[in-house]
Amino acid sequence: MPANVETMFYVREKPWHGLGTEVQEAPASIDALIYAGLDWHVEQRPVYTGDGALIPGYKVNLRSTDNAALGIVSDRYKVVQNEDAFRFTDDLLGEGVTYETAGALQDGKKVWMLAKMPHRYIIAGDEIAPYLVVMNSHDGSSGIKVAMTPIRVVCQNTLNLALNSAKRIWTTKHTENVMSRVHEARETLMLAETYMGELGRSIDDLSKIKLPDKKVMEFMQDFFPVTEDIPEVQKKNNLRLLNDMKRRYFDAPDLSHVSRNGYRFVNAVSDFATHAEPIRRTRNYNENLFLRTVEGNPLIDKAYKMVLAAA
């Protein structure tokens, strides 16, 4: 195997690598926030025009430590402080869930905490480690969200497929009531375990869908066309990306035990989506990759739909 191909496959990192702070030792969510420097509060102030006129119906969310603006929201918007948003996760710890990392995205507009579920799953001969990402936003974009992020351990690929039979992302309610928080925690575990069960069945189904190499190439060229009717620069870039994806399907050592089937193809696309070097790496590339991982990567979703349509 060429050295550059070896490097491609053996230098693998989780999609949140380099983001956030490790908080494995935190005994509770508030401690995790303190370790990660996220124990600040959000304060609301009126919004004014440049010439000092009050803008009715809106407020600005400010971070208490430096008065950084996190978002302009309706005056009906209720702030959920970080310590309140993540408090329900404390009830997950008694179920064997452990904190991993915590951090902020988009300069504090979104605050997240990553937790590892206690069980590992063997699916289609692969070890899959399920993670939960809990995210609180301060820019008015969403409430408290919980997302499944299953990782194929051998290669750190994400496999949070968009299943019809189970949610991969859901919202949870902020509540001061202890029993309600316990309910939210149990509901979170139930949804997570349901998703992992359905993911196992879906991957088994993908493994049964045989894909001739010609069909695989059709799929890949749908992602990255290199036809004569596209501009030369785009064709050159697409060819580079196409060859990268081909190596991840045909040459990946961690897929050597997997037949030429739908599961292999989805894994190759996931590997590409998670680990491929972009044409241009932006300043926020790692943050954007993590958000796509949490919310569902369109590239992986498209690959999954392609395979199902070919069955």
Secondary structure, 3 states (H helix, E strand, C coil): CCHHHHHHHHCCCCCCCCCCEECCCCCCHHHHHHHCCCCCCEEEEEEECCCCCEEEEEEEEEECCCCCEEEEEECCCCCCCHHHHCHHHHHHHCCCCEEEEEEEEHHHCEEEEEEECCCCEEECCEEEEEEEEEEEECCCCCCEEEEEEEEECCCCEECCCCCCCCCCEEEECCCCCHHHHHHHHHHHHHHHHHHHHHHHHHHHHHHCCECCHHHHHHHHHHHCCCCCCCCHHHHHHHHHHHHHHHHHHHCCHHHCCCCCEHHHHHHHHHHHHHHCCCCCCCCCHHHHHHHHHHHCCHHHHHHHHHHHHHC
